[in-house]
Amino acid sequence: MRILNSTVAEKISLSNSKNNFYAFLWHAIFLALCQKFMDIDTIIPAMLIDAGGNAIHVGFLTAILVGGGKLAQLAFVPFLSNKLYKKNIY
């Protein structure tokens, strides 16, 4: 892994760092809230059953929620694993 030189580190100002931190907190709060809604044991299955779904529909929903993210990761791993850096640091 490359170590950042001093010129790159000097470009990150305190106000920019604070702004990034607050944006991260905002994102983390809403991500945690959405994960609770999308949990396979809570609200979404109950809403699906109230809308007229049955056990098969809840099973498909559970498979999508558990395996959907893993399927996307498997699709993009060959593309990202061949890169030295995921983001240019200069």
TITORMAR-988570 format. One line per field, with one value per atom (N, C-alpha, C, CB): residue number from 1; residue in three letters; x, z negated, y negated. Coordinates in nm, 2 decimals. Atoms other than C-alpha are relative to their C-alpha. Glycine has a CB too. Layout:
BEGIN
i (NUM_...)
aa (ALA_...)
u (X_...)
w (Z_...)
v (Y_...)
This chain:
BEGIN
i (1_1_1_1_2_2_2_2_3_3_3_3_4_4_4_4_5_5_5_5_6_6_6_6_7_7_7_7_8_8_8_8_9_9_9_9_10_10_10_10_11_11_11_11_12_12_12_12_13_13_13_13_14_14_14_14_15_15_15_15_16_16_16_16_17_17_17_17_18_18_18_18_19_19_19_19_20_20_20_20_21_21_21_21_22_22_22_22_23_23_23_23_24_24_24_24_25_25_25_25_26_26_26_26_27_27_27_27_28_28_28_28_29_29_29_29_30_30_30_30_31_31_31_31_32_32_32_32_33_33_33_33_34_34_34_34_35_35_35_35_36_36_36_36_37_37_37_37_38_38_38_38_39_39_39_39_40_40_40_40_41_41_41_41_42_42_42_42_43_43_43_43_44_44_44_44_45_45_45_45_46_46_46_46_47_47_47_47_48_48_48_48_49_49_49_49_50_50_50_50_51_51_51_51_52_52_52_52_53_53_53_53_54_54_54_54_55_55_55_55_56_56_56_56_57_57_57_57_58_58_58_58_59_59_59_59_60_60_60_60_61_61_61_61_62_62_62_62_63_63_63_63_64_64_64_64_65_65_65_65_66_66_66_66_67_67_67_67_68_68_68_68_69_69_69_69_70_70_70_70_71_71_71_71_72_72_72_72_73_73_73_73_74_74_74_74_75_75_75_75_76_76_76_76_77_77_77_77_78_78_78_78_79_79_79_79_80_80_80_80_81_81_81_81_82_82_82_82_83_83_83_83_84_84_84_84_85_85_85_85_86_86_86_86_87_87_87_87_88_88_88_88_89_89_89_89_90_90_90_90)
aa (MET_MET_MET_MET_ARG_ARG_ARG_ARG_ILE_ILE_ILE_ILE_LEU_LEU_LEU_LEU_ASN_ASN_ASN_ASN_SER_SER_SER_SER_THR_THR_THR_THR_VAL_VAL_VAL_VAL_ALA_ALA_ALA_ALA_GLU_GLU_GLU_GLU_LYS_LYS_LYS_LYS_ILE_ILE_ILE_ILE_SER_SER_SER_SER_LEU_LEU_LEU_LEU_SER_SER_SER_SER_ASN_ASN_ASN_ASN_SER_SER_SER_SER_LYS_LYS_LYS_LYS_ASN_ASN_ASN_ASN_ASN_ASN_ASN_ASN_PHE_PHE_PHE_PHE_TYR_TYR_TYR_TYR_ALA_ALA_ALA_ALA_PHE_PHE_PHE_PHE_LEU_LEU_LEU_LEU_TRP_TRP_TRP_TRP_HIS_HIS_HIS_HIS_ALA_ALA_ALA_ALA_ILE_ILE_ILE_ILE_PHE_PHE_PHE_PHE_LEU_LEU_LEU_LEU_ALA_ALA_ALA_ALA_LEU_LEU_LEU_LEU_CYS_CYS_CYS_CYS_GLN_GLN_GLN_GLN_LYS_LYS_LYS_LYS_PHE_PHE_PHE_PHE_MET_MET_MET_MET_ASP_ASP_ASP_ASP_ILE_ILE_ILE_ILE_ASP_ASP_ASP_ASP_THR_THR_THR_THR_ILE_ILE_ILE_ILE_ILE_ILE_ILE_ILE_PRO_PRO_PRO_PRO_ALA_ALA_ALA_ALA_MET_MET_MET_MET_LEU_LEU_LEU_LEU_ILE_ILE_ILE_ILE_ASP_ASP_ASP_ASP_ALA_ALA_ALA_ALA_GLY_GLY_GLY_GLY_GLY_GLY_GLY_GLY_ASN_ASN_ASN_ASN_ALA_ALA_ALA_ALA_ILE_ILE_ILE_ILE_HIS_HIS_HIS_HIS_VAL_VAL_VAL_VAL_GLY_GLY_GLY_GLY_PHE_PHE_PHE_PHE_LEU_LEU_LEU_LEU_THR_THR_THR_THR_ALA_ALA_ALA_ALA_ILE_ILE_ILE_ILE_LEU_LEU_LEU_LEU_VAL_VAL_VAL_VAL_GLY_GLY_GLY_GLY_GLY_GLY_GLY_GLY_GLY_GLY_GLY_GLY_LYS_LYS_LYS_LYS_LEU_LEU_LEU_LEU_ALA_ALA_ALA_ALA_GLN_GLN_GLN_GLN_LEU_LEU_LEU_LEU_ALA_ALA_ALA_ALA_PHE_PHE_PHE_PHE_VAL_VAL_VAL_VAL_PRO_PRO_PRO_PRO_PHE_PHE_PHE_PHE_LEU_LEU_LEU_LEU_SER_SER_SER_SER_ASN_ASN_ASN_ASN_LYS_LYS_LYS_LYS_LEU_LEU_LEU_LEU_TYR_TYR_TYR_TYR_LYS_LYS_LYS_LYS_LYS_LYS_LYS_LYS_ASN_ASN_ASN_ASN_ILE_ILE_ILE_ILE_TYR_TYR_TYR_TYR)
u (0.08_0.00_0.09_-0.09_-0.08_0.13_-0.03_-0.03_0.02_0.18_-0.02_0.12_0.02_0.04_0.11_-0.14_-0.10_0.29_-0.06_0.08_0.05_0.26_-0.09_0.12_0.08_0.11_-0.14_0.06_0.14_-0.19_-0.07_-0.01_0.06_-0.24_-0.03_0.10_0.02_-0.21_-0.13_0.12_0.12_-0.50_-0.13_0.00_0.11_-0.74_-0.01_0.00_0.01_-0.86_-0.09_-0.06_0.08_-1.03_-0.15_0.04_0.14_-1.36_-0.05_-0.02_0.04_-1.36_-0.01_0.11_0.01_-1.29_-0.12_0.13_0.12_-1.57_-0.13_-0.01_0.11_-1.81_-0.01_0.02_0.01_-1.72_-0.04_0.14_0.05_-1.77_-0.15_0.08_0.15_-2.12_-0.07_-0.03_0.07_-2.21_0.00_0.07_-0.01_-2.09_-0.10_0.14_0.10_-2.30_-0.15_0.01_0.13_-2.61_-0.03_-0.01_0.02_-2.56_-0.01_0.12_0.01_-2.50_-0.13_0.12_0.13_-2.82_-0.11_-0.03_0.11_-3.04_0.03_-0.01_-0.03_-2.86_-0.04_0.15_0.04_-2.92_-0.16_0.05_0.15_-3.29_-0.05_-0.05_0.04_-3.33_0.02_0.06_-0.03_-3.16_-0.10_0.14_0.11_-3.42_-0.13_-0.02_0.12_-3.70_0.01_-0.03_-0.02_-3.55_0.05_0.11_-0.04_-3.46_-0.10_0.01_0.09_-3.60_-0.09_0.09_0.08_-3.76_-0.10_0.08_0.08_-3.94_-0.11_0.09_0.11_-4.15_-0.03_0.04_0.02_-4.11_-0.08_0.13_0.09_-4.25_-0.14_0.07_0.13_-4.53_-0.09_0.00_0.07_-4.62_-0.04_0.09_0.03_-4.60_-0.12_0.13_0.12_-4.84_-0.13_0.03_0.12_-5.08_-0.05_0.03_0.04_-5.07_-0.05_0.12_0.05_-5.18_0.10_-0.07_-0.10_-4.86_-0.01_0.14_0.00_-4.81_0.14_-0.08_-0.13_-4.52_0.10_-0.02_-0.09_-4.38_0.06_-0.07_-0.04_-4.36_0.10_-0.12_-0.10_-4.19_0.13_-0.06_-0.12_-3.94_0.08_-0.04_-0.07_-3.86_0.06_-0.09_-0.05_-3.82_0.12_-0.11_-0.11_-3.59_0.12_-0.04_-0.11_-3.38_0.07_-0.04_-0.05_-3.35_0.08_-0.11_-0.07_-3.26_0.13_-0.09_-0.12_-3.00_0.10_-0.03_-0.09_-2.85_0.02_-0.04_-0.01_-2.90_0.13_-0.12_-0.12_-2.61_0.12_0.02_-0.11_-2.38_0.01_-0.02_0.00_-2.48_0.07_-0.14_-0.07_-2.38_0.15_-0.07_-0.14_-2.05_0.07_0.02_-0.06_-1.98_0.02_-0.08_-0.01_-2.05_0.11_-0.14_-0.10_-1.81_0.14_-0.05_-0.13_-1.52_0.11_-0.01_-0.10_-1.34_0.05_-0.04_-0.03_-1.35_0.09_-0.12_-0.07_-1.22_0.13_-0.09_-0.11_-0.97_0.13_-0.02_-0.12_-0.74_0.05_-0.04_-0.04_-0.71_0.11_-0.12_-0.09_-0.41_-0.06_0.13_0.07_-0.61_-0.14_0.07_0.13_-0.98_-0.03_-0.10_0.02_-0.95_0.13_-0.08_-0.12_-0.68_0.03_0.00_-0.03_-0.50_0.06_0.09_-0.06_-0.36_-0.10_0.12)
w (0.00_0.00_0.00_-0.12_-0.01_0.09_-0.12_0.13_0.11_-0.18_0.07_-0.10_-0.06_-0.10_-0.04_-0.06_0.03_-0.07_-0.06_0.13_0.08_-0.26_0.09_-0.05_-0.08_0.04_0.00_0.14_-0.01_0.06_-0.14_0.04_0.13_-0.32_-0.03_-0.10_0.02_-0.32_0.07_0.04_-0.07_-0.07_-0.08_0.13_0.08_-0.32_-0.11_-0.05_0.10_-0.52_-0.11_0.07_0.11_-0.85_0.03_-0.12_-0.04_-0.71_0.09_0.06_-0.09_-0.44_-0.08_0.11_0.09_-0.70_-0.08_-0.08_0.08_-0.92_0.09_-0.07_-0.09_-0.62_0.04_0.13_-0.03_-0.53_-0.12_0.04_0.12_-0.89_-0.02_-0.12_0.02_-0.91_0.11_0.00_-0.11_-0.57_-0.03_0.14_0.04_-0.69_-0.11_-0.05_0.11_-1.01_0.06_-0.11_-0.06_-0.80_0.07_0.09_-0.08_-0.57_-0.09_0.09_0.09_-0.86_-0.08_-0.11_0.07_-1.04_0.09_-0.05_-0.09_-0.74_0.05_0.12_-0.03_-0.65_-0.11_0.03_0.12_-1.00_0.00_-0.13_0.00_-0.97_0.11_0.01_-0.11_-0.63_-0.02_0.13_0.02_-0.74_-0.10_-0.06_0.10_-1.03_0.08_-0.11_-0.08_-0.78_0.09_0.08_-0.10_-0.54_-0.07_0.10_0.07_-0.80_0.03_-0.16_-0.04_-0.71_-0.11_0.04_0.11_-1.05_-0.04_-0.12_0.06_-1.09_0.10_-0.03_-0.06_-0.88_0.14_0.00_-0.14_-0.51_0.01_0.08_-0.01_-0.56_-0.05_-0.07_0.05_-0.77_0.10_-0.13_-0.10_-0.50_0.12_0.05_-0.11_-0.23_-0.03_0.03_0.04_-0.42_0.00_-0.13_0.00_-0.48_0.14_-0.08_-0.13_-0.11_0.08_0.08_-0.07_-0.02_0.03_0.12_-0.03_0.00_-0.09_-0.02_0.08_-0.13_-0.03_0.08_0.05_-0.26_0.12_-0.06_-0.11_0.09_0.03_0.13_-0.02_0.14_-0.10_0.01_0.11_-0.20_0.02_-0.13_-0.03_-0.10_0.11_0.04_-0.11_0.23_-0.05_0.11_0.06_0.04_-0.09_-0.08_0.08_-0.21_0.08_-0.10_-0.09_0.06_0.07_0.11_-0.06_0.23_-0.10_0.07_0.10_-0.09_-0.05_-0.11_0.05_-0.20_0.11_-0.06_-0.11_0.14_0.10_0.06_-0.10_0.35_0.00_-0.01_0.01_0.22_0.03_-0.14_-0.03_0.24_0.15_-0.07_-0.15_0.61_0.07_0.05_-0.06_0.69_-0.03_-0.06_0.03_0.51_0.09_-0.15_-0.09_0.71_0.15_0.00_-0.13_1.03_0.02_0.04_-0.01_0.96_-0.05_-0.07_0.06_0.79_0.11_-0.07_-0.10_1.11_0.06_0.12_-0.05_1.22_-0.10_0.03_0.10_0.89_-0.05_-0.12_0.05_0.80_0.08_-0.01_-0.09_1.10_-0.01_0.14_0.02_0.99_-0.11_-0.02_0.11_0.80_-0.11_0.05_0.09_0.64_0.05_-0.01_-0.04_0.64_0.04_-0.11_-0.03_0.65_0.01_-0.12_-0.02_0.78_-0.12_0.13_0.11_0.49_0.03_-0.10_-0.04_0.69_0.07_0.09)
v (0.12_0.00_-0.12_0.00_0.12_-0.34_-0.10_-0.08_0.10_-0.61_-0.13_0.00_0.13_-0.95_-0.09_-0.05_0.10_-1.22_-0.12_-0.04_0.11_-1.55_-0.09_-0.07_0.10_-1.75_0.05_-0.01_-0.05_-1.52_-0.02_0.15_0.02_-1.53_-0.15_0.06_0.14_-1.91_-0.05_-0.08_0.04_-1.94_0.03_0.07_-0.03_-1.79_-0.10_0.14_0.10_-2.09_0.04_-0.13_-0.03_-2.09_-0.01_-0.09_0.02_-2.22_0.11_-0.14_-0.11_-1.96_0.13_0.02_-0.12_-1.69_0.00_0.01_0.01_-1.81_0.03_-0.14_-0.02_-1.82_0.15_-0.09_-0.15_-1.46_0.08_0.05_-0.07_-1.35_-0.01_-0.05_0.02_-1.50_0.07_-0.15_-0.08_-1.35_0.15_-0.03_-0.15_-1.01_0.03_0.03_-0.03_-1.04_0.00_-0.11_0.00_-1.14_0.13_-0.12_-0.13_-0.84_0.12_0.02_-0.12_-0.60_0.00_-0.01_0.00_-0.71_0.06_-0.14_-0.05_-0.65_0.14_-0.09_-0.14_-0.33_0.09_0.02_-0.09_-0.19_0.00_-0.06_0.00_-0.30_0.09_-0.14_-0.08_-0.14_0.15_-0.04_-0.14_0.18_0.06_0.02_-0.06_0.22_0.02_-0.10_-0.02_0.18_0.12_-0.13_-0.11_0.43_0.13_-0.04_-0.12_0.69_0.11_-0.02_-0.11_1.03_0.05_0.12_-0.04_1.06_-0.11_0.04_0.11_0.73_-0.05_-0.12_0.07_0.49_0.04_-0.15_-0.04_0.59_0.13_0.01_-0.11_0.94_-0.02_0.12_0.02_0.82_-0.08_-0.08_0.08_0.56_0.09_-0.12_-0.09_0.83_0.09_0.08_-0.09_1.06_-0.08_0.07_0.08_0.77_-0.04_-0.13_0.04_0.69_0.12_-0.06_-0.11_1.04_0.11_-0.04_-0.10_1.24_0.12_-0.06_-0.12_1.59_0.04_0.11_-0.05_1.80_0.01_0.14_0.00_1.84_-0.13_0.06_0.13_1.47_-0.05_-0.10_0.04_1.42_0.07_0.03_-0.07_1.69_-0.06_0.14_0.07_1.52_-0.13_-0.03_0.12_1.19_0.02_-0.07_-0.03_1.34_0.04_0.12_-0.04_1.50_-0.12_0.10_0.12_1.16_-0.08_-0.08_0.08_0.98_0.05_-0.03_-0.06_1.23_0.02_0.14_-0.03_1.32_-0.10_0.13_0.10_1.02_-0.08_-0.10_0.08_0.82_0.09_-0.05_-0.09_1.12_0.03_0.14_-0.02_1.17_-0.12_0.03_0.12_0.81_0.00_-0.12_-0.01_0.86_0.10_0.04_-0.10_1.17_-0.05_0.13_0.05_0.99_-0.10_-0.07_0.11_0.70_0.04_-0.12_-0.04_0.89_0.01_0.13_-0.01_0.97_-0.13_0.09_0.13_0.61_-0.07_-0.08_0.07_0.47_0.06_-0.03_-0.07_0.73_-0.02_0.15_0.02_0.65_-0.15_0.03_0.14_0.28_-0.01_-0.09_0.03_0.15_-0.08_-0.07_0.08_-0.12_-0.02_-0.14_0.02_-0.16_-0.14_0.05_0.14_-0.53_-0.07_-0.07_0.07_-0.76_-0.09_-0.07_0.08_-0.93_-0.13_0.08_0.13_-1.22_-0.09_0.02)
